[in-house]
Amino acid sequence: MPELPDPPDEAATVAETPDGDAAQAPAVAAPARKRPRPGERRVQILQTLAAMLEQPGAERITTAALAARLEVSEAALYRHFASKAQMFEGLIEFIESSVFTLVNQIVEREPSGVAQAHKVLAVLLQFGEKNPGMTRVMVGDALVFEHERLGARMNQFFDKLEAQLRQSLRLVAESAGSPTPTVDAQVRAGVLTAFALGRLQRYARSGFRRSPTEHLDAALALLAA
């Protein structure tokens, strides 16, 4: 996402008369604030909302506070989003697109089902670590006071992730000759999903001090035992 532009500086221009007295020069128009390109303001709003979610006690953010941070009116926000819920949906769409683009690449390139599952978890946790504000959305802390559809959509994200883990791990169970590969894959996928959610929740509730990828390889090795 592009950085927010800095507002232009304003300065008065002073000139001297032929007699050496200071005089105000003809008024020079201050540089006009550059208008964001179409779509750029939406990105700025979402970027600022995510940044505000990184702050302590930011579980509930008002549109007034968001508008103040952006130095615009609340009405300006609603020209780009019909509601605050739509702003959170924009963040969820970013999470979905970012994570599943990488997940699909892993599935295409990695033939091992176990390696697929472990890399999928690593991608999820690394994304959360690099995007603390988004982590609060993923674990639901930022959605407690928002529209219920947002929590439901985030749940669907993890359901989809778990379904991918089941698919990867079913291949492992079948290769091992398991008489119940579907059940085995379902159990293991559920454990791995719960582990990932727990790591993200710990990260958010520690004030982003406890890394979600801490000792990740060792932890996954224990889960695979």
PyMOL commands that set and color helices and strands:
alter all, ss='L'
color gray80, all
select helices_A, chain A and resi 40-52+63-70+74-78+84-109+113-130+132-138+141-143+148-175+181-205+216-224
alter helices_A, ss='H'
color red, helices_A
select strands_A, chain A and resi 14-16+22-24
alter strands_A, ss='S'
color yellow, strands_A
deselect
rebuild
show_as cartoon
